[in-house]
């Protein structure tokens, strides 16, 4: 490493004719030691990249990555906030189920709006599609976190070995929401809502396991 690196004015190097061509090629190599972090554009330019194209695409690239970072941060904050709220004793089972019903109804509204927009405004419909995916992920997060709630665990224990009614049999989310607003949820309402949350949470867990398997 230090060979010929301490000479200030001159030095003598001896080599055979056989080694001269290889020595000339080796000593004639480009000796740049620049850093990608210190000089990114110069680093790219000296290695044949088109600087104009890089600068043209840079704002879009930065915007996409910043958006991803923001979305990931928001998702983590919401998940932590939701988890903390659910663990607090004053959050009741009815409040959790009411939140879940509202989120499902909002999801239905988003889907209906997207379908209506597909005919008149395809670009706006695409933005609704992104909102639908984002909102669906929030519902999945709620489902996963609610499985840790004490009252839900109790209901799930009672549901073992029994078949919960379907959502249609209970009149759909709007009918259940109407009963929830006047504190008249039936036993069947609890069963169908909690069963759906459990199924969703289980699907999320299985999806994560499959993702880990694919990455190995």
ABEGO torsion letter per residue (X at the ends): XABGAABAABBBBBBBAAAAAAAAAAAABBABABBAAABAAAAAAAAGBBAAAAAAAAAAAAAAAAAAAAAAAAAAAAAAAAAAAAABAABBAAAAAAAAAAAAAAAAAAAAAAAAAAAABAAAAAAAAAAAAAAAAAAAAAAAAAAABAAAAAAAAAABGBBBBBAAAAGEAAAAAAAAAAGABBAAAAAAAAAAAAAAAAAAAAAAAAAAAAAX
